[in-house]
Amino acid sequence: MVCAGFLLVWKNEAIIGFTGMNTWAEDKLGTFGGTRMMYKLIGLAIIFGGLLAITNMHQNFLQGTIGKLFSPSI
């Protein structure tokens, strides 16, 4: 996951050449760079998730962030 996220951040221009521009990202994230920003943010999220999985901290992270939404309140 870390390698895939790194490649997404590093080689986003090749991915844009393959997939084309994303109109939502261009409207919401910037004029001529919103798609690049979107791919970089997705890549960083994948790297973060991969590092959490490698260190076996993904359960603690999910419990600390969204665990309170799904725990029953007494």
C-alpha positions in Angstrom: 0.0 0.0 0.0 2.8 2.4 0.8 4.5 1.7 -2.6 1.2 2.2 -4.4 0.5 5.5 -2.6 4.0 6.7 -3.3 3.7 5.9 -7.0 0.3 7.7 -7.1 1.9 10.8 -5.6 5.1 10.6 -7.7 3.7 9.6 -11.1 0.4 11.4 -11.0 1.0 13.1 -14.4 1.2 9.7 -16.1 -2.1 8.7 -14.4 -3.7 11.8 -15.5 -2.5 11.1 -19.1 -4.2 7.7 -18.8 -7.4 8.6 -17.1 -7.9 12.3 -18.1 -8.9 15.2 -16.0 -11.5 15.0 -13.3 -14.1 17.7 -13.6 -15.2 17.6 -9.9 -11.6 18.0 -8.7 -10.9 20.8 -11.2 -14.0 22.7 -9.9 -13.4 22.1 -6.2 -9.7 21.8 -5.7 -8.2 24.4 -8.2 -8.2 25.5 -11.7 -5.4 23.6 -13.5 -4.1 21.3 -10.9 -7.2 20.0 -9.0 -6.8 16.6 -10.5 -3.2 16.5 -9.5 -4.0 17.6 -6.0 -6.7 14.9 -5.8 -4.4 12.1 -6.8 -1.7 13.4 -4.4 -4.2 13.5 -1.5 -5.5 10.0 -2.3 -1.9 8.8 -2.5 -1.1 10.3 0.9 -4.2 8.7 2.4 -3.1 5.3 1.0 0.4 5.8 2.4 -1.0 6.7 5.8 -3.3 3.6 5.8 -0.4 1.4 4.7 1.8 2.7 7.5 -1.0 2.1 10.0 -1.5 -1.5 8.7 2.3 -2.2 8.8 2.6 -1.0 12.4 -0.7 -2.8 13.4 -2.2 0.4 14.7 -5.2 0.6 12.3 -7.6 -0.8 14.9 -6.4 1.7 17.5 -6.7 4.6 15.0 -10.2 3.6 13.9 -11.3 3.1 17.5 -9.9 6.5 18.5 -11.4 8.4 15.6 -14.8 6.9 14.6 -15.2 4.3 17.4 -17.2 6.7 19.5 -19.8 7.0 16.7 -20.6 3.3 16.7 -20.2 2.4 20.4 -23.4 2.1 22.4 -23.9 4.8 24.9 -25.2 3.9 28.4 
